[in-house]
Amino acid sequence: MNLEPNISEWTTPAPALVRVLVAAALSFLSIHGPAYAQRVDPRYQTRVSDCRHEPPAGRALLTRKADSGISTHGYVAERVLTQTADTRGLTGGEVVICTEYGRVEIFDSDDNQVHLQIRVEGFGEGSDDPVAAAKQVIAETRLYTFLTAYRGRLMIRVWHSTLGFTAPGSQPAFVSVRLQLPPRGAYNVKTEAFHGPVAIRRLTLAQSTLRGNVGDKFKGIPGFIGLTELDNVELTGDVDIDNLVGIPGIRAPVPANMTNLAAPILVKARAGSSCQLKAVTGGSINIVIQPAPDAGVKALGEAKTGQVSIGIEGGVAEDLAEDTTFPVRGLISSPDFETKRVKIEVHAASTNGSVNIASLPAAPLVPGRTP
């Protein structure tokens, strides 16, 4: 990773230059490295990453920055970079975060500021010099961060254009992102995180897209640990969560024989405006929509091998045509769904897990009153 202290001013290199540099690095490894390096899958060598983004519009925010530098403990190296900026006068915004390995956490701040923390970790397992190898993967992972203001909204971009791997060992750099946002207005959020949990908490989401795959992997623990989670969020636009689809033209969809490893999905949400919520994965899906007298819920659940359970207060079941892809299906709507002021349509599908969707009050709701 570049060592410039002002991470907000990194600019995107020409794509051709990145390809040349990475190709040269791989060529050097194949010529001067151990013989087995030639047999390593190119996906597990230092390469151009699957994160392909551009800087946002707007003027750069004045930020306070901190850089821990690279520290080591055992065979692990890490570097932590932080930025803080005042966002008074800005309402809502647009967030794009992409990391191939590492977790993404986005949640509310309580001090009218945006706080961004990026933790880059390298692991030297399997290398002749573990400490040097762990440091090297950090140096080979190039980060880009932008915090701008545009038309009264906060604009954030975080991604890495290259991804370092140890050689030997084939251990990647982990880039974990922790972002706190002022809970004013709605945010359009786009996350791409393929090897690590994703969580968005206590924010209002406008049109948003979450793309992922699996959680954290630990040797000796079957499968993966972690999930894709929306925790106590308000939905004012369509939200699309898919842990199987990949990125068209960049990252292939998850093969059918590996969909069972995809991260589970957990959603706890309320509808602020009429919208659609889609959730697709290979693991279990649990979705809870907060009931309200003026809100209607229409829920479609589909499972290939698991069970489907839908609980909606006074719900009305609707007929569905047979589907060979998802033989277990259910569709239930709130009474008088079409007459409700706010309508949320939920579609959840799992290839290998069960689907549970609920919108049930803990106590009777008072008609004509909203929370």
C-alpha positions in Angstrom: 0.0 0.0 0.0 1.2 3.5 -0.7 2.8 5.2 2.2 1.7 8.8 1.5 0.2 10.2 4.8 -2.5 12.1 3.0 -4.7 9.2 1.9 -7.5 11.5 0.8 -5.4 12.8 -2.0 -4.5 9.5 -3.7 -5.7 9.6 -7.2 -6.6 6.8 -9.6 -3.6 5.6 -11.7 -4.1 4.9 -15.4 -5.6 1.4 -15.7 -3.0 0.5 -18.3 -0.2 1.5 -15.9 -1.6 -0.6 -13.1 -1.8 -3.6 -15.4 1.8 -3.1 -16.6 3.1 -2.8 -13.0 1.2 -5.9 -11.7 2.3 -7.9 -14.8 5.9 -6.9 -14.2 5.7 -7.9 -10.6 4.2 -11.3 -11.4 6.8 -11.8 -14.1 9.5 -11.0 -11.6 8.1 -13.6 -9.2 7.9 -16.2 -11.8 11.5 -15.7 -12.9 13.2 -15.1 -9.5 10.9 -16.9 -7.1 10.8 -20.5 -6.1 9.8 -23.0 -8.7 6.4 -23.7 -7.2 5.4 -20.0 -7.6 4.7 -20.8 -11.3 2.0 -23.3 -10.2 0.1 -20.9 -8.0 -3.4 -19.8 -9.2 -3.0 -16.2 -10.6 -6.0 -15.2 -8.4 -3.8 -15.9 -5.4 -0.8 -13.8 -6.5 -0.5 -10.0 -6.3 -2.8 -8.6 -8.9 -5.3 -6.0 -10.0 -8.2 -6.2 -7.6 -11.9 -6.7 -8.4 -12.6 -3.2 -7.1 -13.1 -0.8 -10.0 -14.4 2.6 -9.0 -13.9 6.3 -9.7 -13.6 9.4 -7.4 -16.9 11.1 -6.6 -18.0 14.6 -7.6 -17.7 17.5 -5.3 -15.1 19.4 -3.2 -12.8 17.6 -0.9 -13.7 17.9 2.8 -11.2 19.2 5.2 -10.2 16.2 7.2 -8.1 15.3 10.2 -5.9 12.3 9.5 -3.9 9.7 11.4 -1.6 7.0 10.2 -0.3 4.3 12.6 2.4 3.1 10.2 3.1 -0.6 9.8 3.4 -2.5 13.1 4.0 -6.2 13.5 3.2 -8.8 16.2 4.1 -12.4 15.5 3.7 -13.1 11.8 1.0 -10.4 11.4 1.5 -6.8 10.1 -1.1 -4.1 10.2 -1.6 -0.5 9.4 -4.5 1.7 10.5 -5.5 4.9 8.8 -8.2 7.2 10.0 -10.0 10.3 8.7 -12.5 12.6 10.5 -14.4 15.4 8.9 -17.2 17.8 10.0 -20.3 17.4 7.9 -22.5 20.2 9.2 -24.7 21.5 6.4 -24.7 18.1 4.6 -27.7 15.8 4.6 -27.6 12.2 3.5 -25.2 11.2 0.7 -23.7 8.4 -1.3 -21.3 5.7 -0.1 -19.3 3.2 -2.2 -17.0 0.8 -0.4 -15.2 -2.2 -2.0 -12.8 -4.7 -0.5 -12.0 -8.2 -1.6 -10.9 -9.5 1.8 -12.0 -7.8 5.0 -15.1 -6.7 6.8 -17.3 -3.6 6.2 -19.1 -1.8 9.0 -21.2 1.3 8.4 -23.2 2.8 11.3 -24.3 6.1 12.9 -22.1 8.7 14.5 -23.3 10.9 17.3 -21.1 14.0 16.9 -22.1 15.5 13.6 -18.9 14.1 12.0 -17.9 11.4 9.6 -15.3 8.9 10.9 -13.5 6.6 8.5 -11.1 3.9 9.7 -9.2 1.5 7.4 -7.3 -1.4 8.8 -5.0 -3.2 6.4 -3.6 -6.6 7.7 -1.0 -8.9 6.2 -0.4 -12.5 7.4 3.0 -14.1 6.8 1.9 -17.8 7.3 3.7 -20.1 5.0 6.5 -17.7 4.0 10.2 -18.1 4.6 10.3 -14.7 6.4 6.8 -14.2 7.8 7.3 -10.6 9.1 8.8 -9.4 5.8 6.0 -11.1 3.8 3.3 -9.6 5.9 4.7 -6.1 5.5 5.0 -6.7 1.7 1.4 -7.5 1.1 0.4 -4.2 2.7 2.9 -2.4 0.5 1.5 -4.0 -2.6 -2.2 -3.1 -1.8 -3.0 0.4 -3.1 -5.8 2.2 -1.4 -8.0 5.1 -2.5 -10.3 7.2 -0.3 -12.3 10.2 -1.1 -14.6 12.3 1.2 -16.4 15.2 -0.7 -19.4 17.4 -0.4 -21.6 17.7 -3.5 -24.9 19.5 -3.7 -25.4 19.4 0.0 -24.7 15.7 0.3 -21.8 13.7 1.7 -19.9 11.6 -0.9 -17.6 8.8 0.1 -15.5 6.3 -1.9 -13.1 3.6 -0.5 -11.5 0.9 -2.6 -8.2 -0.7 -3.3 -6.9 -1.0 -6.9 -4.4 -3.8 -6.3 -4.4 -6.7 -3.9 -1.2 -8.1 -2.4 -0.5 -11.8 -1.7 2.4 -13.4 0.1 4.7 -15.5 -1.9 5.1 -18.2 -0.8 1.9 -18.7 1.2 -0.7 -17.0 -1.0 -2.1 -15.1 2.0 -4.0 -11.9 0.9 -4.0 -8.4 2.4 -7.2 -7.9 4.4 -8.7 -4.4 4.0 -11.4 -3.7 6.7 -13.4 -0.5 6.6 -15.3 1.0 9.5 -17.4 4.1 8.7 -19.5 6.2 11.0 -22.0 8.6 9.3 -24.3 11.3 10.8 -27.8 9.9 10.9 -29.3 12.8 8.9 -31.1 12.1 5.6 -30.9 9.0 3.5 -27.8 7.4 2.1 -27.3 5.5 -1.2 -25.0 2.7 -0.2 -23.0 0.4 -2.4 -20.8 -2.3 -0.9 -18.7 -5.0 -2.5 -17.1 -7.3 0.1 -16.5 -10.9 -0.9 -14.6 -12.4 2.0 -15.9 -10.9 5.2 -19.0 -9.8 7.0 -21.0 -6.7 6.1 -23.1 -4.7 8.6 -25.1 -1.5 8.2 -26.7 -0.2 11.5 -29.1 2.6 12.5 -29.1 4.5 9.3 -31.7 5.5 6.6 -31.0 3.7 3.3 -32.2 5.1 0.0 -31.5 3.0 -3.1 -28.7 0.6 -2.1 -26.9 -2.4 -3.4 -24.9 -4.9 -1.3 -22.7 -7.5 -3.1 -20.9 -10.2 -1.2 -20.1 -13.9 -0.9 -18.7 -15.4 2.3 -17.7 -14.4 5.8 -14.4 -14.9 7.6 -12.5 -18.2 7.2 -10.7 -19.8 10.1 -8.8 -23.1 9.7 -10.4 -25.8 11.8 -13.9 -24.2 11.7 -16.2 -25.7 9.1 -17.5 -23.2 6.6 -17.3 -19.4 7.2 -18.2 -17.1 10.1 -20.2 -13.9 9.7 -23.2 -12.6 7.8 -24.6 -9.7 5.8 -26.7 -7.6 8.2 -29.0 -4.6 8.1 -29.6 -3.7 11.7 -32.4 -1.3 12.7 -32.3 0.6 9.4 -35.1 2.6 7.8 -35.8 1.9 4.1 -36.8 4.8 1.8 -35.6 3.2 -1.4 -35.1 -0.2 -3.0 -32.4 -2.4 -1.4 -30.8 -5.3 -3.3 -28.6 -7.8 -1.4 -27.1 -10.6 -3.4 -24.2 -12.9 -2.1 -24.2 -15.0 -5.3 -24.3 -12.8 -8.3 -20.8 -11.5 -8.4 -20.0 -8.4 -10.5 -20.8 -8.5 -14.2 -17.7 -8.5 -16.4 -15.4 -8.5 -13.3 -16.3 -11.3 -10.9 -18.1 -14.4 -11.9 -21.2 -15.6 -10.1 -20.7 -18.2 -7.3 -20.6 -21.7 -8.8 -23.6 -23.9 -8.0 -21.5 -26.3 -5.9 -20.3 -23.5 -3.6 -23.5 -21.6 -3.0 -23.9 -23.4 0.3 -21.0 -21.4 1.7 -22.5 -18.0 1.0 -23.0 -15.8 4.0 -26.4 -15.8 5.7 -28.5 -12.6 5.6 -30.2 -10.8 8.5 -32.4 -7.8 8.1 -34.2 -5.8 10.8 -35.9 -2.8 9.1 -38.8 -0.4 9.0 -40.3 1.2 5.9 -40.1 4.9 5.6 -41.4 5.0 2.1 -42.8 2.4 -0.4 -39.9 0.3 -1.5 -38.6 -3.2 -2.4 -36.2 -5.4 -0.5 -34.5 -8.3 -2.2 -32.2 -10.8 -0.5 -30.4 -13.7 -2.2 -27.8 -16.1 -0.8 -27.0 -19.7 -0.3 -27.3 -19.6 3.5 -30.2 -18.8 5.8 -32.2 -15.6 5.5 -34.0 -13.9 8.4 -36.0 -10.7 7.7 -38.0 -8.7 10.2 -40.1 -5.7 9.1 -41.3 -3.5 11.9 -45.2 -3.3 11.7 -47.0 0.0 11.5 -50.7 0.7 11.0 -50.2 2.5 7.7 -47.6 0.1 6.3 -48.3 -3.0 4.2 -46.0 -5.9 3.6 -46.0 -8.3 0.7 -43.5 -11.1 1.2 -42.2 -13.8 -1.2 -40.0 -16.4 0.2 -38.2 -19.1 -1.9 -36.0 -22.0 -1.0 -34.3 -24.7 -3.0 -33.7 -27.2 -0.2 -34.7 -25.5 3.1 -38.0 -24.3 4.5 -40.0 -21.1 4.0 -41.8 -19.4 6.9 -43.7 -16.1 6.5 -45.5 -14.5 9.4 -47.5 -11.3 8.7 -50.3 -9.9 11.0 -53.6 -11.0 9.4 -51.6 -12.1 6.3 -53.4 -13.4 3.2 -51.8 -16.2 1.2 -51.6 -15.8 -2.5 -51.3 -18.6 -5.2 -48.0 -19.1 -6.9 -47.0 -21.0 -10.0 -44.7 -24.0 -9.6 -41.0 -23.2 -9.9 -38.4 -25.9 -10.6 -35.6 -23.7 -9.4 -37.2 -23.0 -6.0 -39.7 -25.8 -5.2 -40.5 -24.4 -1.7 -42.3 -21.0 -2.1 -44.7 -18.8 -0.3 -46.3 -15.4 -0.9 -48.3 -13.6 1.8 -49.5 -10.0 2.0 -50.9 -7.7 4.6 -54.7 -7.3 4.6 -55.6 -4.5 2.2 -52.0 -4.2 1.1 -52.8 -2.1 -2.0 -54.6 0.6 0.1 -51.7 1.2 2.5 -49.8 4.5 2.5 -46.5 2.7 2.7 -45.9 -0.6 0.9 -42.8 -2.7 1.2 -42.3 -5.8 -1.1 -39.9 -8.4 0.2 -38.3 -11.1 -2.0 -36.0 -13.5 -0.3 -34.4 -16.6 -2.0 -31.9 -19.1 -0.7 -30.4 -22.0 -2.6 -29.3 -24.0 0.4 -30.8 -22.5 3.6 -34.2 -21.6 5.0 -36.1 -18.3 4.6 -38.0 -16.7 7.5 -39.8 -13.4 7.0 -41.9 -11.7 9.8 -43.9 -8.6 10.4 -45.8 -9.2 13.6 -46.4 -6.6 16.4 -45.3 -7.5 19.9 -48.6 -5.9 21.1 -51.8 -4.6 19.3 -51.3 -1.6 17.1 -53.5 1.5 17.4 -55.1 2.3 14.0 -54.3 5.7 12.7 -51.2 6.1 14.8 -47.6 5.7 13.6 -44.4 5.2 15.6 
